[in-house]
Amino acid sequence: MTEPKKLKVTFAPGCFDQFEGTQEELDAFIKEIEQAVASGELLEESQELSDEDWEDLPDDVKMQIADSLEDYHDAEQRRSKLN
């Protein structure tokens, strides 16, 4: 049986620009996210967005998600060409 692929956390430049807190709080938040990914907790606790949930998101958030998915897809295509 193949072991699941490990996820890598990458934070986009400026993604925490709106964070209101101390540097120590930000560092702790980032560590918490990284630990949740490493332990599998992030995926276990994740929920798929319904169409209604998506429609309720602000347009700028929808654009950020769409851009991130496009960037991810482009990176996957580049990696597949290398193999």
N, C-alpha and C positions, 0 to 999 in steps of 0.2 A: 504494500500500500504506500502511496506517495504522500510524503509529509506536506501539509498545506504551505503555500508560499508565504513567507513573512512579509508583513506590510511595513512600509517605510513612511515615516511621518516627515512631510516637508511643509514648512510654513511659507506662504507667499510673502514677498516683500510688502511691508505695510499692513499685513493682516491684523496686527495688534495696535494700529495707530489710534483706534478709538477706545482702547483699553483704558479704563479709569482705575488706577490703583498704583501701588508702589512697584518698583522693579522686583522686589522680593516676592510680591504676590503674583506678578507675571511669571517669574521663574517657577514658582510652585504650580501655577496653572499649566504651564507647558509640560512640566514633569508629570503632572497628573494625566494629561492627554497621552504622553508617550508611554506611561505605564499601562494605561487602559488599552492601548493598541498592542503592546507587547504581551499582555496577559490574555488577550482575546476578549476582554470585557467590552470593549467598544463595539465589536461586531455582535456579541451576544445581546447587548442592550439596545442595539440600533433598531429603528422602525422605518419602514418604507413610507415615503411621503405619498399621500393620496392626491388625486387630482385637485381636490378641494383645498388640501393643505398647500399645494403648489400655488394655486390661484391666490391664496391669502398672503403669500410672501410679497414683500415690497419688490418693485421692479429692479432696484439696484442689487438686491440679493439674488434674484433670478439670474441677472447678468453675470454676477460673480461665479455662480455655480456653473452656468453654461460655459464661461471662459475657462474655468478650471477643468471641466470635462473635455473641452477641446484641446487644452494643453496636454492633458493626460493621454488622450487619443493620439495626438501628434508624437508624443514621446514613445508610446507603444509601437507606432509604425516605424519610427527610427530604429528602435531596438530590434524589431523583427527583421529589418533589412540587414542588420549586422550579423544575424545568426544564419 
